């Protein structure tokens, strides 16, 4: 999984965290490197919190229930 600088998905960020503002588009790429051609990724949940605590009561959903 990488976060890319543009919608061309050519150059991923190399330093994290990346600061994003509400309403600003994000370009995320997810890939599985495997010899199994039948393998499929299905991200179920993706979210961000304003802190390093994944259980922070304040969070922003990007993907919920796939």
N, C-alpha and C positions, 0 to 999 in steps of 0.2 A: 504494500500500500504506500503510495506516495501522494504528496500534494504538489500540484504543478503551478507554475507561474502564469500560465495562460491557457486558453481553450484549445491550443494546438497540442498540448500534452507532450511538449518536447523537452522542457527543462524543469526538473523537480527542484523544490527548495532543498538546500543542503544544510540549513540551520533551523532549529526549532526552539521555542515555539514561534509560529508565524502569527502575526497580529492581523486579524480580520475584523471588519466592522459590520454591524447588522446591515443587511441588504446588499453587501458586496459579494459577488459570485466567488465560489470556491471550485477548484478543479481537482478532483480526487480520482486517482486511478488505482484499481485493485486488480491484481493478477495472481494466478497460481502457476508456478513453474513446476510442471510435472510431465512425465511420459504418458500419463493416463489422459487420453484425448476426450474421455467422457466426463472428466472432472468439471464441475460447475460451481462457481462462487455465487452465493446469494446473501449479501449483507442484510442482516436483520435489523440492526440498530446502530446508529451513529449519532453521537451528541457531543456537545462541548459544555464545559463549565467555566466560570470566570476564575476558578482557582485550580489547584492541582488535585483537589479532592473529587474523585469520580462520583461520590455520593452527595455532593453539594446540592442543597435544595433548589438552587437556581441553575438551570441548564437550558440548553437550546438544542432541540431535536433537528437533525438533518434527515435521518431515515428512522422511521418507527414502524415496526412490524413488516419490514421489507417493502 
